[in-house]
Amino acid sequence: MNLLPILLFAALVVYLLALVVLSSKWKRIKATKEPVQGGVDYPVTLLVPFRNERENIDKLLGNLANLSYPNLQIILIDDHSEDGGEKLVEEWISTEKKHNFKLISNQGRGKKAALEQGVVMANANIILTTDADCALSADWVQNMLMAFDDPSVQMVAGPIMTKGGNRIFDHFQQIDWAGILLMTNFFFSIKKPIMCSAANMGYRKEVFYHVKGYQGNHGNLSGDDSFLLEKVYQRFGPQAIRYLPESNVLVKTNPASSPRRFLAQRARWASKWNKHQFWQNAGGAMLSAVLSFASICSVLLILAGPTGVGMFALYWFLKLIFEYFVLGRVLKTYEIKPSIGYFIVASICHPIYVVAVAFLSFFVKTSWKGRK
C-alpha cells in the first residue's frame, strides 16, 4: 500500500503538468466576435454531407441561408438517407429558389465518398466543410477565409463546441470539448497537428487532388478530417496548415442526446488511434487511458484509513482545481461559464468515461448512422 500513493500521485503530477503545458499555448487567444475584413473576393464552395438528418434539415437550411458571404456555392450531399431528409432539401431549394444551393446524391458509400463527389462538383478553388447538425455564424465563411490570404496556407481548421443545454450531461460534453480544443490548439502551435474536425474545416481544391483525397482511408468509418490533415501536413509541411481557435469561427454542434450515443461516438473516434501515421495520436490516447485509470484507482487510498482519506481528498482537490482553471479558460474564450458544480461532476466522471471509451474502441464494433 506504501507504493500505491507514490504511483498515483506521480500519475497526477504528469496529468497536471500536461494541463499546464497545454494551457501555455492558449494564453495568446483573445475572445472576439468581431468579423474580420478581407478574403471576400474568393469564390467559395461549402460542402455539407448528410445522412438521416431529417430532424436537423430545417435548422440547417435556415442557418446556411443566413450566411452573409456573397460568392458562395453550397452543395448538400445526400449519403443514402433513409428518413426522407433529401426530399425536404430538394423541396426547400425549389420553393425558396436558392440558385446557389445544390443537392446531389452520393454515388459511393460513406462520408468520404460524399465529400470526394462534392469536391468534384465544386465550382470554387476554396472549399469549406461542415456537418448537418452544426450551426454557423453569419460571417463564418469570411472569417475562415482570412487565412487563405496567405498563399502558403493550404488547409484551415477551426474549433467545435456543443450547444448549451440545461442537463448536467450537456455541460459535461462542453467541458470535454474544452479539453479537445486545448490539445488541438497546442499541437497546432508546436507545428505537430494531430486532429481537427471536418465540421469546421477548409482547403484548396487542388491540394485535395494533390494528396489524392481519401485514397487509402476509405476502409475507416471515420477520420475524413484527421487523415486528410496528415496527408496535407506530410506533403506541404506545418506552415501550410492553420488553426483558428478564435470565437468568430466557432462552429456549434448538437450535444449527444444520451450517454450511450456519446460513448459510441467517442469510441468510433478512438477506434482509429492506431491508423494514424503520427505517434502522437497513439501516444496521447494511451497516456490518457493510463492517467484516467490511475484516477479511478485513487479510490483505493481510502482503504489506508484516515491518512489515505486525506491523500484521496488532496488528489481530487488538486485535479479539480487545475481542471477548473485550465479548461475554464478555454470555455471562457467562447463565453461559456459552467459552475464549479459541473466541473466537479465532469472531473469525477471523465476518467470513467475515458477508460470506457478505450475498452469499447478495442472490443466493440462501432457504427455510424446505421452502418457498421
Salt bridges, closest charged atoms under 4 A:
GLU53 OE2 - LYS369 NZ 2.86
ASP79 OD2 - ARG371 NH1 2.74
GLU82 OE2 - ARG51 NH2 3.65
GLU116 OE1 - HIS218 NE2 3.20
ASP131 OD1 - LYS111 NZ 2.99
ASP150 OD2 - ARG242 NH2 3.31
ASP170 OD1 - ARG167 NH2 2.61
ASP176 OD2 - ARG266 NH2 2.72
ASP176 OD1 - HIS350 NE2 3.10
ASP224 OD2 - LYS111 NZ 3.85
GLU230 OE2 - HIS276 ND1 2.47
GLU323 OE2 - LYS319 NZ 2.87
GLU335 OE1 - LYS33 NZ 3.28
